């Protein structure tokens, strides 16, 4: 264990932002807080960091985790404009009263780790977006935190730089084994970095799980729609059997739906093209970097798939068989 959040609440006046939030962060784990803007993700980070008040016992640190070993990095970096790179990075060390010799050793190491040699005397307005991000992370990690809180860390970077910085951060985390809570509304970022995702919607945690689990088996329709890439086929559910006028299929029915329901199939579900399964009419087939994106019609419902076992041709009727079991949800 490392951090435990228990029944945390947040109100602004009479407006409740969230309530009864409970989740844990383990040592060496990356947890993504995922949800739309306005659900209190940044405020949650501030509470964990101790810069926004909370009720007692709502945030507990265990083992060698503590609030003093927790560092928050904001979206806009918050570099001091009147300080150069070295001065920005040493600010926290001086505040923690490290000796001059300790600071010298730590700075030499962190400049090398973050590839900042040669930029020591540069001021923030002389740095690129990626360099500013590296300085902000260096300023945080030079303190050797046990828990790093990142608030939309790559939101201001272009796509190519964002990908390289994600990989860079992942490599650092694997080397130094600090834990991370990552606030993001970028699904790809959460999928790429997180060991687990916490889905925060409508003031509550809707689901906690590994990215692959949440993508293929969301807890409810709201989570599925928030994650995106959703196909919903209406039909009738009886126990673990889903039926339409065109087919019937054995399914997972975790909420014990009876009667009208929706068959949920994510775009990326692996589907085998064969001689039996779901009868589909292929409306279009387009090339995408990961393979092909196929639009099909299943009964009266248009669906999209990106992980078929073989190429299909627009205008033909084929059968698709999911490799893993599908689940049903309430309409």
C-alpha positions in Angstrom: 0.0 0.0 0.0 1.0 3.7 -0.1 -2.0 6.0 -0.3 -5.6 5.3 0.7 -8.4 7.7 -0.1 -11.5 6.9 2.0 -15.0 8.4 1.5 -13.6 11.7 0.3 -16.1 14.5 -0.4 -15.9 18.0 -2.0 -18.5 20.8 -1.9 -18.3 24.3 -3.2 -21.1 26.0 -1.2 -24.2 23.9 -1.7 -22.9 22.3 -4.9 -21.5 18.8 -4.4 -18.6 18.1 -6.7 -18.0 14.5 -5.6 -18.8 12.3 -2.7 -17.6 9.0 -1.1 -14.5 8.7 -3.3 -12.5 5.7 -2.2 -9.4 4.2 -3.9 -5.9 3.1 -3.2 -2.5 3.6 -4.8 0.2 1.0 -4.4 3.9 1.4 -4.4 5.3 1.7 -7.9 1.9 2.0 -9.5 0.5 4.4 -12.0 -3.1 5.3 -11.5 -5.0 7.5 -14.0 -7.9 9.6 -12.8 -10.1 9.7 -15.9 -13.2 11.8 -16.5 -14.5 14.9 -18.2 -13.6 18.5 -17.1 -15.4 19.8 -14.0 -15.6 16.5 -12.0 -13.0 17.7 -9.4 -9.9 15.8 -10.6 -7.5 18.7 -10.0 -9.1 19.5 -6.6 -8.6 15.8 -5.7 -4.9 16.1 -6.4 -4.7 19.3 -4.4 -6.3 17.5 -1.4 -3.8 14.6 -1.7 -0.9 17.1 -1.9 -2.2 18.9 1.2 -2.8 22.3 -0.4 -6.6 22.0 -0.2 -8.3 21.1 3.1 -10.0 17.8 3.6 -11.9 16.1 6.4 -9.7 14.1 8.8 -8.8 10.5 8.0 -10.1 10.8 4.4 -6.5 10.6 3.0 -4.2 8.2 4.6 -0.5 7.5 3.9 1.1 4.2 4.9 4.5 2.5 4.8 7.1 5.2 3.8 4.5 7.3 1.9 3.7 10.7 3.4 2.4 14.1 2.3 5.9 15.5 2.5 7.1 12.8 0.0 4.3 13.8 -2.4 4.9 16.3 -5.2 2.3 17.9 -7.4 3.2 19.0 -11.0 0.5 21.4 -12.5 -0.6 21.4 -16.1 1.0 24.8 -16.8 4.4 23.7 -15.3 4.5 26.8 -12.9 8.2 27.5 -13.6 9.5 30.7 -12.1 10.0 33.0 -15.0 12.8 35.0 -13.3 14.8 31.8 -12.5 17.0 29.8 -14.9 16.8 26.1 -15.3 19.1 25.3 -12.4 17.5 27.8 -10.1 14.0 26.4 -10.8 15.2 22.8 -10.1 17.0 23.7 -6.9 14.1 25.7 -5.5 12.6 22.8 -3.7 15.9 21.5 -2.5 16.7 24.8 -0.8 13.2 24.9 0.7 13.9 21.5 2.2 17.3 22.8 3.5 19.6 20.4 1.7 23.3 21.3 2.0 25.1 23.0 -0.9 27.1 19.8 -1.5 24.0 17.7 -1.6 22.3 20.1 -4.0 25.3 20.1 -6.3 25.3 16.3 -6.5 21.6 16.1 -7.0 21.6 18.8 -9.7 24.4 17.2 -11.6 22.5 13.9 -11.7 19.1 15.2 -12.5 20.4 17.4 -15.4 21.9 14.3 -17.0 18.8 12.1 -16.4 16.5 14.7 -18.0 18.9 15.6 -20.8 19.1 19.3 -19.7 22.9 19.7 -19.9 23.6 22.9 -21.8 20.4 24.5 -20.8 21.4 25.3 -17.2 21.4 29.1 -17.6 18.3 29.3 -19.9 15.1 31.0 -18.6 11.6 29.5 -19.1 10.8 31.8 -22.0 13.9 30.5 -23.8 12.7 26.9 -23.6 10.5 24.8 -25.8 7.4 23.1 -24.5 9.1 19.8 -24.1 12.1 21.4 -22.3 9.8 23.2 -19.9 8.0 19.9 -19.2 11.3 18.2 -18.5 12.4 21.0 -16.1 9.0 20.8 -14.3 9.4 17.0 -13.9 13.1 17.4 -12.9 12.1 19.9 -10.2 9.7 17.4 -8.8 11.8 14.3 -9.1 14.9 15.8 -7.7 13.1 15.7 -4.3 12.8 11.9 -4.8 9.1 11.7 -4.1 7.3 8.5 -3.3 4.2 9.8 -5.0 4.1 12.1 -8.0 0.8 13.9 -8.8 0.5 15.0 -12.5 -2.3 17.3 -13.6 -2.8 16.9 -17.4 1.0 16.9 -17.8 1.1 16.8 -21.6 -2.0 18.9 -22.5 0.0 21.8 -23.9 2.3 19.7 -26.1 1.9 18.7 -29.7 1.1 15.0 -30.5 4.6 13.9 -31.4 6.1 15.5 -28.3 3.3 14.1 -26.2 4.1 10.6 -27.3 7.8 10.9 -26.6 7.2 12.5 -23.2 4.8 9.7 -22.2 7.5 7.1 -23.1 10.1 9.3 -21.2 8.0 9.4 -18.1 7.3 5.7 -18.2 11.0 5.0 -18.4 11.7 7.2 -15.5 9.0 5.6 -13.4 10.2 2.1 -14.2 13.8 3.2 -13.1 12.9 5.1 -9.9 9.7 3.2 -8.9 7.8 6.2 -7.6 4.0 6.0 -7.7 2.0 8.3 -10.0 -1.5 9.6 -9.9 -2.2 11.0 -13.4 -5.2 13.3 -14.0 -6.2 13.1 -17.7 -9.2 13.2 -20.0 -7.1 11.8 -22.8 -8.1 8.1 -23.2 -4.9 7.1 -25.1 -2.7 8.7 -22.4 -4.5 6.7 -19.7 -4.3 3.5 -21.7 -0.6 4.0 -22.5 0.6 4.9 -19.0 -1.8 3.5 -16.3 -1.7 0.3 -14.4 -5.2 1.0 -13.3 -7.8 3.6 -14.2 -10.3 5.3 -11.8 -13.3 6.5 -13.8 -14.8 9.5 -12.2 -18.3 10.6 -13.4 -21.3 12.4 -12.0 -19.5 12.9 -8.6 -18.7 9.3 -8.0 -16.2 6.6 -9.0 -18.0 4.5 -11.6 -15.3 1.9 -12.0 -11.7 1.0 -11.1 -9.7 -1.5 -13.2 -7.0 -2.1 -15.6 -7.3 -0.2 -18.9 -8.0 -3.3 -21.0 -10.7 -4.4 -18.5 -12.4 -1.1 -18.6 -12.2 -0.8 -22.4 -13.7 -4.3 -23.0 -15.9 -4.6 -20.0 -17.1 -1.2 -18.7 -19.3 -1.3 -15.6 -22.2 0.5 -17.3 -23.2 2.4 -20.4 -22.0 5.8 -19.0 -18.5 4.4 -18.6 -18.6 2.8 -22.0 -19.7 6.1 -23.7 -17.0 8.1 -21.8 -14.3 5.7 -22.9 -15.6 5.8 -26.5 -15.5 3.4 -29.4 -18.8 1.9 -28.6 -21.2 -0.3 -30.6 -24.6 -0.9 -29.0 -27.1 -3.4 -30.5 -30.6 -3.5 -29.0 -32.3 -6.8 -28.3 -33.8 -9.0 -25.6 -31.9 -10.6 -22.7 -32.9 -13.8 -21.0 -30.4 -14.9 -18.4 -27.2 -15.2 -20.4 -28.8 -15.3 -23.9 -29.1 -12.2 -26.1 -31.5 -12.3 -29.0 -32.5 -10.1 -31.9 -34.5 -10.9 -35.1 -31.2 -11.7 -36.8 -29.2 -13.7 -34.3 -28.8 -15.0 -30.7 -25.6 -15.1 -28.7 -24.4 -16.2 -25.3 -23.3 -13.2 -23.3 -22.1 -12.0 -19.9 -24.9 -10.5 -17.9 -23.2 -9.1 -14.8 -26.2 -6.9 -13.7 -28.8 -9.6 -14.3 -30.8 -7.7 -17.0 -34.0 -9.3 -18.0 -36.0 -8.1 -21.0 -34.8 -5.2 -23.2 -31.1 -4.6 -23.2 -28.1 -3.6 -25.3 -25.3 -5.8 -26.6 -22.0 -3.9 -26.1 -19.1 -4.4 -28.5 -16.1 -2.1 -28.5 -14.5 -1.2 -31.8 -11.3 -3.0 -30.9 -12.9 -6.4 -29.9 -11.1 -9.1 -31.9 -13.5 -10.6 -34.3 -12.9 -13.8 -36.4 -14.3 -13.8 -39.9 -15.8 -17.2 -40.5 -18.7 -19.3 -41.5 -20.8 -18.6 -38.4 -21.4 -15.9 -35.8 -23.0 -12.5 -36.2 -24.3 -11.9 -39.7 -23.1 -8.6 -40.9 -23.3 -6.6 -44.1 -20.1 -4.7 -44.9 -20.8 -1.1 -45.7 -17.2 0.2 -46.0 -13.6 -0.9 -45.3 -10.9 1.8 -44.9 -7.2 1.6 -44.2 -6.0 3.0 -40.9 -2.5 2.9 -39.4 -3.4 -0.1 -37.1 -5.0 -2.1 -39.9 -8.5 -1.6 -41.3 -11.6 0.2 -40.0 -14.8 -1.6 -41.1 -18.3 -0.2 -40.9 -21.0 -2.9 -41.0 -24.7 -3.2 -40.5 -26.0 -5.8 -38.0 -29.7 -6.0 -38.5 -30.7 -2.3 -38.4 -27.7 -1.1 -36.4 -24.5 0.4 -37.9 -21.3 -0.7 -36.1 -17.6 0.0 -36.5 -14.8 -2.6 -36.0 -11.0 -2.2 -36.1 -9.8 -5.7 -35.3 -11.1 -8.2 -37.8 -9.0 -11.4 -38.4 -8.9 -10.7 -42.2 -9.8 -8.1 -44.7 -13.4 -7.8 -45.9 -14.9 -6.1 -48.9 -17.6 -3.5 -49.0 -20.9 -4.9 -50.3 -20.4 -8.5 -49.0 -22.2 -10.3 -46.2 -19.9 -12.1 -43.7 -20.1 -13.7 -40.3 -18.2 -12.3 -37.3 -17.4 -14.3 -34.2 -16.0 -12.5 -31.1 -12.9 -14.0 -29.7 -13.9 -13.1 -26.1 -17.3 -13.1 -24.5 -19.5 -10.0 -24.9 -21.6 -8.3 -22.2 -25.0 -6.7 -22.1 -26.1 -3.5 -20.5 -29.3 -1.6 -19.6 -30.7 0.5 -22.4 
